[in-house]
Amino acid sequence: MLVKTACTRDCPNTCSLLAKVKNGRVVALTGDPEAPTNQGRVCVKCPKFVHRVYDQDRVLYPLIKEKGQFVRASWETALDLVTDNLRRVLAKDPARILYYQGFGSRTALKLLNRRFFNLLGPVTITKGTVCGGAGQGAQDLDYGARVSHDVRDHDHSGLMVIWGRNPAVTSRLLLPIMTSLKAKGRDVALIDPVYTASVPLVTWNLAPKPGSDSSLALALARVILESGQEDRDFLENHCEGYAAYREVVFSRDLETRAQECDLRPLDIVALAQKILDNKPVSFVLGWGLHRWRNSHITIRAIDALGAVAGSIGVKGGGVSQGFEEYQPYDWSVWGDARWPERRRLYMPLLGEELDKADPPIEMAMITAGNPVAMLPDSNRVKAALERVPFKVVAGHFLDDTAELADVFLPATTFLEEDDVVASYGHSYICPINQAIKPLGECRSDFDLFMALGLRFGLTDYVKSKEEWLRAILAPTIKMGVSLETIRAGGAYQPDIPKVPFLDKKFPTKSGKFNLLTEYEEPAVFDSEYRFALMSVTPKGWLCSEQTPTDHVDRLTVSVNADVGLSLGFSQDELVFVKSPFGQLKAYVNLNPKLRPDLVVIPRGGWDKRGCNVNVLTRALLTKVGEGTAYYQSRVNLEKI
């Protein structure tokens, strides 16, 4: 039997999948060839999800902690304990309860998790994001609302410029389009300070100094403006702030900008000429651009470059950064309007926020997340959570965060659930159709919160999945896409155009595109540390979703080969990586293709396995969008 479903992990591809089920067990997970997005293709992580479901270390029963040790408990006992503590703290002050909802599962019914807490009272929740907040915030400033080009539209480009993204690992939907463009004799350019697996797949590559992308965007714009071949009509008639933007662009000469991004002026001129000679140009932005303090300047500078190049509101053009994954839903289902003044703690600063919380947090519930592994300044996050008197975690494994719990509730995987999922990488709505029954005593978040709702007498809250899905999807259903259509395989969101802003009208105050009019220098921290730390997405796993047996014994730190040899390192030697916030041991990989001013370490490993790169990263908000500035971290390497 084949069951249509989709990947719900924290990934922009949100691939449509087919689960092959035999005797009640998933035996294979492949791409759905009928899906217009991934067209049957999947990444190397996809088959591992099957092994994750049946892994010997997956927790299948509720656990409660007694005298520091987990013991098996019934759901009745576990929920009694959770309910009693909720009632106790609610009676004192709802703000002393923290609900932390991570991004490990991003589906429609997960909106109901926060609704439950909103029905209880003004409990503390989080704000900000560890993902694309800076990108969305910056593009909202420019466009009025971020809307990207449909992925399929990039095939109409004369030139694709991929900026700060590694399609070979994070964007499989782009790979066939890249291949198609090259087959037509068109160029695909990649801009990334890190030498990634995508470099051999493109025809043009620039590796600027980490964090200098805004200088490169402004330099490219200057070359185009000096040539007199800019899109003058769009700049003069459909943009706000053109005069001020020109002042920013011409405030420094090409040589100075080239020095800022550590590139040769002639390479910048050559790329600018390619942009002019191969219109339309699609600029496809990655998530690495979000992870700096001044990310908004970088993204707005690239948006403005798109305007100069004539890429805005043009088929095959655009500056595409992402989609609103909750666009198909009725946001009122969250219930946030009940408590507009409630306390919210910054997710990227969770350790600091918990330390200074007044009143303090006395109970925390965490679902779909592993903040100890995924948040910056991990040591402080862990210490702060340890001080919270009562903690509940729902998940699959006893990871870093689950180890701290007083109650662990075993959650289902997407293969054991019915739901709907949208994407932040495309505009297709996908079905989550249950392939197998939940293993052991695992429960979905939906069933967990409905059970809690019954215990609190929330009769209007406790409804069937069918009722809630229709309520959540009401805006989409109203536009003519039925729940049945989605369940049968999926559908594109009807209100998302394939090519946005064709009419050159923008949902801004003036109705025009807002150009960057002020420039801020890139922020500098910990300059006494030699290397910029690039904590990148690895090919083999996603975020912290590994099993205990999947973990390598140590992470690998990649460094320029000549630099590593000058420090006395040999290949695969175990060294210390140190930052102002912590240290870890890692094996050295001497890579001759890396820039000499950075090191690369994969993110998502567990702290208890010595593989958590976030013991090194700085907890810092982006200036726009409340994102996380992971890359504003520097390290040294030392012999052991």
NORZI-V895450 format. One record per pair of residues at least 12 apart in sequence whose C-alpha atoms are under 7 Angstrom apart, sorted by the first residue. I is the first residue (numbers start at 1). J is the second residue. If there is no record, write none. Layout:
i:I j:J
i:I j:J
This chain:
i:1 j:20
i:1 j:21
i:1 j:22
i:2 j:18
i:2 j:19
i:2 j:20
i:2 j:21
i:3 j:18
i:3 j:19
i:3 j:20
i:3 j:433
i:3 j:435
i:4 j:17
i:4 j:18
i:4 j:19
i:4 j:433
i:4 j:489
i:5 j:17
i:5 j:18
i:5 j:431
i:5 j:432
i:5 j:433
i:6 j:430
i:6 j:431
i:6 j:432
i:8 j:105
i:8 j:106
i:8 j:107
i:8 j:414
i:8 j:421
i:9 j:104
i:9 j:105
i:9 j:106
i:10 j:103
i:10 j:104
i:10 j:105
i:12 j:423
i:12 j:424
i:12 j:425
i:13 j:171
i:13 j:172
i:13 j:173
i:13 j:425
i:14 j:423
i:15 j:38
i:15 j:42
i:16 j:31
i:16 j:32
i:16 j:35
i:16 j:38
i:16 j:430
i:17 j:29
i:17 j:30
i:17 j:31
i:17 j:32
i:18 j:30
i:18 j:31
i:18 j:32
i:19 j:435
i:21 j:435
i:24 j:436
i:25 j:436
i:26 j:50
i:28 j:47
i:29 j:46
i:29 j:47
i:29 j:50
i:30 j:42
i:37 j:173
i:38 j:173
i:43 j:172
i:44 j:540
i:45 j:540
i:45 j:541
i:52 j:547
i:53 j:413
i:57 j:397
i:58 j:396
i:58 j:397
i:59 j:396
i:59 j:397
i:59 j:410
i:60 j:410
i:60 j:439
i:60 j:440
i:60 j:441
i:60 j:442
i:61 j:410
i:61 j:440
i:61 j:441
i:61 j:442
i:62 j:74
i:62 j:75
i:62 j:78
i:62 j:408
i:62 j:409
i:62 j:410
i:63 j:407
i:63 j:408
i:63 j:409
i:64 j:78
i:64 j:406
i:64 j:407
i:64 j:408
i:65 j:406
i:65 j:407
i:78 j:407
i:94 j:121
i:94 j:122
i:94 j:123
i:95 j:122
i:95 j:123
i:95 j:124
i:95 j:343
i:96 j:123
i:96 j:124
i:96 j:359
i:96 j:360
i:96 j:361
i:96 j:362
i:96 j:363
i:97 j:123
i:97 j:124
i:97 j:361
i:97 j:362
i:97 j:363
i:97 j:364
i:98 j:123
i:98 j:124
i:98 j:125
i:98 j:361
i:98 j:363
i:98 j:364
i:98 j:365
i:99 j:124
i:99 j:125
i:99 j:364
i:99 j:365
i:99 j:366
i:100 j:125
i:100 j:126
i:100 j:365
i:100 j:366
i:100 j:367
i:101 j:366
i:101 j:367
i:101 j:368
i:101 j:369
i:102 j:367
i:102 j:368
i:102 j:369
i:103 j:368
i:103 j:369
i:104 j:368
i:104 j:369
i:105 j:368
i:106 j:421
i:107 j:419
i:107 j:420
i:107 j:421
i:108 j:419
i:108 j:420
i:108 j:421
i:108 j:472
i:109 j:419
i:109 j:446
i:109 j:469
i:111 j:333
i:111 j:334
i:112 j:333
i:112 j:334
i:113 j:449
i:114 j:334
i:115 j:333
i:115 j:334
i:115 j:335
i:116 j:449
i:116 j:453
i:118 j:335
i:118 j:336
i:118 j:338
i:122 j:339
i:122 j:342
i:124 j:342
i:124 j:343
i:124 j:344
i:125 j:343
i:125 j:344
i:125 j:345
i:126 j:344
i:126 j:345
i:126 j:346
i:126 j:347
i:127 j:344
i:127 j:345
i:127 j:346
i:127 j:347
i:128 j:346
i:128 j:347
i:128 j:348
i:128 j:626
i:128 j:627
i:129 j:347
i:129 j:348
i:129 j:626
i:129 j:627
i:129 j:628
i:130 j:348
i:130 j:627
i:130 j:628
i:131 j:627
i:132 j:287
i:132 j:290
i:132 j:627
i:133 j:625
i:133 j:626
i:133 j:627
i:134 j:290
i:134 j:295
i:134 j:296
i:134 j:622
i:134 j:624
i:134 j:625
i:134 j:626
i:134 j:627
i:135 j:290
i:135 j:296
i:135 j:299
i:135 j:321
i:136 j:625
i:137 j:624
i:137 j:625
i:138 j:296
i:138 j:299
i:138 j:300
i:138 j:624
i:139 j:300
i:141 j:514
i:142 j:300
i:142 j:513
i:142 j:514
i:142 j:515
i:143 j:506
i:143 j:507
i:143 j:508
i:143 j:513
i:143 j:514
i:144 j:506
i:144 j:507
i:144 j:508
i:145 j:507
i:147 j:323
i:147 j:500
i:148 j:319
i:148 j:320
i:148 j:321
i:148 j:322
i:148 j:323
i:148 j:500
i:149 j:318
i:149 j:320
i:149 j:498
i:149 j:499
i:149 j:500
i:150 j:426
i:150 j:498
i:150 j:499
i:151 j:426
i:153 j:315
i:153 j:316
i:153 j:498
i:154 j:282
i:154 j:316
i:155 j:177
i:155 j:181
i:155 j:316
i:156 j:315
i:156 j:316
i:157 j:280
i:157 j:281
i:157 j:282
i:157 j:316
i:157 j:317
i:158 j:186
i:158 j:278
i:158 j:279
i:158 j:280
i:158 j:281
i:159 j:186
i:159 j:187
i:159 j:188
i:159 j:275
i:159 j:278
i:159 j:279
i:159 j:280
i:159 j:281
i:159 j:282
i:160 j:187
i:160 j:188
i:160 j:189
i:160 j:281
i:160 j:282
i:160 j:283
i:161 j:188
i:161 j:189
i:161 j:190
i:161 j:282
i:161 j:283
i:161 j:284
i:162 j:189
i:162 j:190
i:162 j:191
i:162 j:283
i:162 j:284
i:162 j:285
i:163 j:190
i:163 j:191
i:163 j:192
i:163 j:284
i:163 j:285
i:163 j:286
i:164 j:191
i:164 j:192
i:164 j:285
i:164 j:286
i:164 j:287
i:164 j:288
i:164 j:289
i:165 j:285
i:165 j:286
i:165 j:287
i:165 j:288
i:166 j:196
i:166 j:198
i:167 j:198
i:168 j:197
i:168 j:198
i:169 j:539
i:187 j:203
i:188 j:202
i:188 j:203
i:188 j:204
i:189 j:202
i:189 j:203
i:189 j:204
i:189 j:205
i:190 j:202
i:190 j:204
i:190 j:205
i:190 j:206
i:191 j:205
i:191 j:206
i:191 j:207
i:192 j:206
i:192 j:207
i:192 j:208
i:193 j:207
i:193 j:208
i:193 j:209
i:193 j:210
i:194 j:207
i:194 j:594
i:195 j:593
i:195 j:594
i:208 j:261
i:208 j:262
i:208 j:263
i:209 j:261
i:209 j:262
i:211 j:522
i:212 j:260
i:212 j:261
i:213 j:298
i:214 j:297
i:214 j:298
i:214 j:301
i:215 j:257
i:215 j:260
i:215 j:261
i:216 j:257
i:216 j:261
i:217 j:301
i:217 j:302
i:217 j:305
i:218 j:249
i:218 j:301
i:219 j:254
i:219 j:257
i:220 j:268
i:220 j:272
i:221 j:249
i:221 j:305
i:221 j:308
i:222 j:249
i:222 j:250
i:223 j:269
i:223 j:272
i:224 j:272
i:230 j:308
i:230 j:309
i:230 j:310
i:231 j:308
i:231 j:309
i:231 j:310
i:235 j:307
i:235 j:308
i:238 j:504
i:238 j:512
i:238 j:513
i:239 j:512
i:239 j:513
i:239 j:514
i:239 j:515
i:240 j:512
i:240 j:513
i:240 j:514
i:240 j:515
i:241 j:514
i:241 j:515
i:241 j:517
i:242 j:515
i:244 j:517
i:245 j:515
i:245 j:516
i:245 j:517
i:248 j:517
i:248 j:518
i:248 j:519
i:275 j:309
i:276 j:309
i:280 j:311
i:280 j:316
i:280 j:317
i:281 j:311
i:281 j:316
i:281 j:317
i:282 j:311
i:282 j:316
i:282 j:317
i:282 j:318
i:282 j:319
i:283 j:318
i:283 j:319
i:283 j:320
i:284 j:319
i:284 j:320
i:284 j:321
i:285 j:320
i:285 j:321
i:286 j:321
i:291 j:628
i:291 j:629
i:291 j:630
i:291 j:631
i:292 j:622
i:292 j:629
i:292 j:630
i:292 j:631
i:292 j:632
i:293 j:523
i:293 j:621
i:293 j:622
i:293 j:623
i:293 j:629
i:293 j:632
i:294 j:522
i:294 j:523
i:294 j:622
i:294 j:623
i:295 j:622
i:296 j:624
i:297 j:519
i:297 j:520
i:300 j:516
i:301 j:516
i:303 j:319
i:304 j:515
i:304 j:516
i:306 j:318
i:306 j:319
i:313 j:499
i:313 j:500
i:313 j:501
i:313 j:502
i:313 j:504
i:314 j:499
i:314 j:502
i:315 j:499
i:322 j:424
i:322 j:425
i:323 j:423
i:323 j:424
i:323 j:425
i:323 j:426
i:323 j:427
i:324 j:424
i:325 j:422
i:325 j:423
i:325 j:424
i:326 j:422
i:328 j:473
i:328 j:475
i:328 j:476
i:328 j:493
i:329 j:472
i:329 j:473
i:329 j:474
i:329 j:475
i:330 j:472
i:330 j:473
i:330 j:474
i:330 j:475
i:333 j:472
i:348 j:375
i:348 j:376
i:348 j:619
i:348 j:620
i:348 j:621
i:348 j:627
i:348 j:628
i:349 j:619
i:349 j:620
i:350 j:381
i:351 j:380
i:351 j:381
i:351 j:384
i:354 j:384
i:355 j:384
i:361 j:388
i:362 j:388
i:362 j:389
i:362 j:390
i:363 j:388
i:363 j:389
i:363 j:390
i:363 j:391
i:364 j:390
i:364 j:391
i:364 j:392
i:365 j:391
i:365 j:392
i:365 j:393
i:366 j:392
i:366 j:393
i:366 j:394
i:367 j:393
i:367 j:394
i:367 j:395
i:368 j:395
i:370 j:400
i:370 j:401
i:371 j:401
i:372 j:400
i:372 j:401
i:373 j:400
i:373 j:544
i:373 j:604
i:373 j:605
i:373 j:606
i:373 j:607
i:373 j:612
i:373 j:614
i:374 j:544
i:374 j:604
i:374 j:614
i:375 j:614
i:376 j:614
i:376 j:617
i:376 j:618
i:376 j:619
i:376 j:630
i:377 j:581
i:377 j:614
i:377 j:615
i:377 j:616
i:377 j:617
i:377 j:618
i:377 j:619
i:378 j:614
i:378 j:615
i:379 j:615
i:386 j:404
i:390 j:406
i:391 j:405
i:391 j:406
i:391 j:407
i:392 j:405
i:392 j:406
i:392 j:407
i:392 j:408
i:393 j:405
i:393 j:407
i:393 j:408
i:393 j:409
i:394 j:408
i:394 j:409
i:394 j:410
i:394 j:411
i:395 j:409
i:395 j:410
i:395 j:411
i:396 j:410
i:396 j:411
i:399 j:606
i:400 j:606
i:400 j:607
i:400 j:608
i:410 j:442
i:410 j:443
i:411 j:442
i:411 j:443
i:411 j:444
i:411 j:445
i:412 j:438
i:412 j:442
i:412 j:443
i:412 j:444
i:414 j:432
i:415 j:434
i:415 j:435
i:415 j:436
i:416 j:434
i:416 j:435
i:416 j:436
i:416 j:437
i:416 j:438
i:417 j:432
i:417 j:433
i:417 j:434
i:417 j:444
i:418 j:432
i:418 j:433
i:418 j:434
i:419 j:431
i:419 j:432
i:419 j:433
i:420 j:432
i:427 j:492
i:427 j:493
i:427 j:496
i:428 j:490
i:428 j:491
i:428 j:492
i:428 j:493
i:429 j:486
i:429 j:490
i:429 j:491
i:429 j:492
i:429 j:493
i:430 j:486
i:430 j:489
i:430 j:490
i:430 j:491
i:431 j:486
i:431 j:487
i:431 j:489
i:431 j:490
i:433 j:487
i:450 j:462
i:479 j:494
i:525 j:632
i:526 j:634
i:529 j:634
i:529 j:635
i:529 j:636
i:530 j:634
i:530 j:635
i:530 j:636
i:531 j:597
i:531 j:598
i:531 j:599
i:531 j:634
i:531 j:635
i:531 j:636
i:532 j:597
i:532 j:598
i:532 j:599
i:532 j:633
i:532 j:634
i:532 j:635
i:533 j:598
i:533 j:599
i:533 j:600
i:533 j:631
i:533 j:633
i:533 j:634
i:533 j:635
i:534 j:599
i:534 j:600
i:534 j:601
i:534 j:631
i:535 j:600
i:535 j:601
i:535 j:602
i:535 j:603
i:535 j:613
i:536 j:600
i:536 j:601
i:536 j:602
i:536 j:603
i:537 j:602
i:537 j:603
i:538 j:602
i:538 j:603
i:542 j:604
i:543 j:603
i:543 j:604
i:544 j:604
i:544 j:605
i:544 j:606
i:554 j:586
i:554 j:587
i:554 j:610
i:554 j:611
i:555 j:586
i:555 j:587
i:555 j:611
i:556 j:586
i:556 j:587
i:556 j:588
i:556 j:589
i:556 j:601
i:557 j:586
i:557 j:587
i:557 j:588
i:557 j:589
i:557 j:599
i:557 j:600
i:557 j:601
i:558 j:588
i:558 j:589
i:558 j:590
i:558 j:591
i:558 j:599
i:558 j:600
i:558 j:601
i:559 j:589
i:559 j:590
i:559 j:591
i:559 j:594
i:559 j:598
i:559 j:599
i:559 j:600
i:560 j:590
i:560 j:591
i:560 j:592
i:560 j:593
i:560 j:594
i:560 j:595
i:560 j:596
i:561 j:590
i:561 j:591
i:561 j:592
i:562 j:592
i:563 j:596
i:564 j:590
i:571 j:588
i:571 j:589
i:571 j:590
i:572 j:587
i:572 j:588
i:572 j:589
i:573 j:587
i:573 j:588
i:574 j:586
i:574 j:587
i:574 j:588
i:575 j:587
i:575 j:588
i:575 j:637
i:575 j:638
i:575 j:639
i:575 j:640
i:576 j:637
i:576 j:638
i:576 j:639
i:576 j:640
i:577 j:635
i:577 j:636
i:577 j:637
i:577 j:638
i:578 j:616
i:578 j:635
i:578 j:636
i:578 j:637
i:579 j:616
i:579 j:634
i:579 j:635
i:579 j:636
i:581 j:615
i:581 j:616
i:581 j:617
i:582 j:615
i:582 j:616
i:583 j:615
i:583 j:616
i:584 j:610
i:601 j:613
i:617 j:630
i:617 j:633
i:618 j:630
i:618 j:632
i:618 j:633
